Amino acid sequence: MGIFSTAGLFLAVLVCNGILLQSCLGSGSIPTITCIEQERQALLKFKRSLTDTTHRLSSWTGEDCCNWKGIQCDGNTSHVVKLDLVSLDPDAAPIEANEVNPSLLELKYLEHLDLSGNNFQDIPIPIFLGSMTSLRYLNLSNSRFSGRVPHHLGNVSNLMVLDLHCMYMESLTIDDFTWVSRLSSLQYLDASGMNLSRALNLNVMLNMLPFLTELRLSRCELHSTLLVSHFYLNSTASNIRKLDLSMNSFAGEFPKFVENLTALRVLDLSFNYYLNSSFPLYLENLKSLEHLNLHYSSLTGDVVGLSRFLLTQCTLKSLDVSRNQFEGQMSRSFENLSGCATYNLEMLILRANRFIFGNLPDWLGQFKRLKYLELSSNSFSGSIPQSLGTLSALEELRIYENRLNGTIPVSLGQLSILKILDIHHNQLTGTIPISLGHQEEHEEDDSEKVWFYAALMSGYATGLWGFVGVLVLKKSWRHAYFQFVVMVKDKVLLAIALGVARLKNYIDQFGG
């Protein structure tokens, strides 16, 4: 069965299910969500305070504000629960305003407010936002607010996501993290681009937010004294999974508090030019770490510590330690290490560490899931190890600007999905294997088709009952689904009628 006929069959089944469900659920008339008039008037006041040159709010007309673009109402109460200006048209010119109209206070059940990507002309963040206690999501990023972030935001205790990140041109500051520590439900905080150089109690915040899992403080003018003097983290902070401290001004010792963040999966300390620290061996204890970015952080010392780290981190997926000052040989053996049964590493970037010399390590062949490998602009010498040819998942291999010599190994021809091979500025000889980057195409086995359709039908049966259950419980979903069914049903009936008419004309012209 072709893909188009399969898709047509699926659409027909979906429409038939909709017609059946309409009758089963008693929806002779499609349920509607009616906008509450007081909230509609509040939204219109808010609209009038904005300069909308590209007509992004053109749908904000008529009686039912629940159908306006960027607005979402609760399916049961009809209260406005979501106002999202960024979703209107991300490619259009930003909306401008010299105030955030306090009419938003009339939206007492609003849970999601996104004003990001607009131009509020350097006004302060309004204090009244601290009274919108139903908010769970607040995004004011890249909206040209300025001044000190009001401490009143700490009253929005239900807030789970707070995004205040801004570009360099903006001048938002946080001078004290005490108010943030009152946001006991907070899971995500992004204050990147803000001036935090005077906020001396970052650890107080981290110790008081038990659900915080992602913290982004890139380009915040943070420096080492903020993290050394009386900086203590308790077990609460250990829940953080993603930490971005890139592009700050840390100097000297690698931030020691990272050692206590045992749940970390992502750590970014790139572009901290003045760290001048050796590779911290305690990172080996972060057994959940998946992504580590230490690009351009002036790390020094013997590369042996980095090699040990690579061979003991079974969960690690990407590592970028380019443009540092590591030295020594990576090719030494680590036979006494208890390595991993399998490695998850997919990307390794070790570019521009010119004091690393010796042979390319043969143990690189253990990383069977590696897709991107860059070891360029170092001082590696000797031949390319045969083990690189066993990296069957490799898509890009960059080892240019080294001192490699010898013949290009035939084993590289086994890299059937390799897309980029860059080996220039070496002293290599020989030819690149013809088989490089050529993947064999396999015909789909008939038995696989049988299992595919069997899985499709069993999944359909299970999914159908789950789908029906959602329609029974969620009025807004039921409304949208039945609208779709009616529209498709009408179009199908129209297409059938047109087809019958064309066939009748054909018979009348050529039948007799």
Order of alpha helices (4+ residues) and beta strands (2+ residues): alpha-alpha-beta-beta-beta-beta-beta-beta-beta-beta-alpha-beta-alpha-beta-beta-beta-beta-alpha-beta-beta-beta-beta-beta-beta-beta-beta-beta-beta-alpha-alpha
